[in-house]
Amino acid sequence: MDPRWVSTTFEITGCRVVKHLGVVRGIVVRSRSVVGNIGAGFQAFFGGNISIYTELCEQARREAFELLVSHASELGANAIVGMRYDANEVAQGITEVLAYGTAVVVEPVTTPPAV
């Protein structure tokens, strides 16, 4: 499945949904390292973007997204609609990142030629 065919809306422009395959998800659980916390503490002291945490969050979202796409592909989907992210703290310093959506099969909409 092409990850470009993932939409936060419930349609893919230029296509129509021909089959719904159900909810799909990708889940990643991450913890912060002691070294990362120390480095982030220094960054927080000086203010601004805490790049160590930004990269950790981006990596977790990327991995959850890849698992989501893989799950949809296993079901035979060629697209995902209604895609969302969610994050929850499971325990102190341990966060779950969830990517979820609806796996679908889409086909291009063909328009008849103008007369």
N, C-alpha and C positions, 0 to 999 in steps of 0.2 A: 504494500500500500504506500502511496506517495504521501509523505507528511504534509505536502502543500494542500492536500484535500481534507484538511481539518479546519473546522469553522466554529466560532463561538455562536454563530447564528444557527437557525434550524434549516438552512438551505445552503446549497452550493450554487453560486451564480452560473447560469448556463447549463445546469443539470437538473434532473428530477430524481427524487428518491423512488426507487422501484422495490426496495425491500429493507425493512428494519430488522436488525439482528440482535438488538438488545444493548444494555448498558455495558460499557467496557471501562477499565480503569488501569492505572499504573500507580503503584504505591512505593514510596521510598522512605525509609526511616533513617535520619541522620543525627549524629551527635557532634557537639563542638569539642575540639581537643583542648587540652590545657594550654598548649603552646598558642593555639589560635585565640583562645580567650585572653591570654596575656597581650598578644599583638593587637587584638581589638581594643583592649583596655587602653593601650597607648594611643591608638587612633581616636578613641572616644575622648581622651583627655584633651587632645588638641582640637576636637570638633570636626564636623564635616562627615563625608561619606565614610562608613566603616567598610572598606573594600574587602577585608577578610570575610566578613559575614555576607556581603553582597555576592561574592564568588561562591560561597557555600550554598546560599539560597539558589543562585542561578544553576549551579551544578545539580542540585536536588530536583529542581523543576525540569531540567533537561532530561535527567534520568527517568523521572516519572512520565514525561511526555513520550520518551522512547518506549517505555513499557506499555503505555496506553496504545500506541500505534501497533506494537507487536501483538497485543491482545486482540485488537480489531482485525489484524491480518489473519490471525489464527481462525477467526470466525468466518473469513471469506469476505470481509468488508473492503471496499475501495475508498471509503470516506468515513469521517466522523463528524457529526453535527452536535451542537449544544455543548461543546467542550468547555470545561471549567477547571480551575485549580482550587484546592483547599489545603489548609495547613493547620495542624493541631499539635500542641505540645503534649507528648505522651508522658514524659517525666521531665524533671528539671534538666534542661540542656539537651533533651532528645525530642526531635520534631518529626512528625509524619507529614509528608507532602503527597497529596493525592491529585492526580489528573484523571478526569472522568468525562464521559460523553456517551453518545449513542452511536453505535456502529451501524452503518448503512451501506447499501449498494446503490450507486447512482449511475445514471447514463446521461450522455449529452442530450440536450433538447435540440432537435433539428427543426428549423423553421422552414416552411415551404417557400420556394422561390417566389419573388414578387411577380405579379402578372402585369 
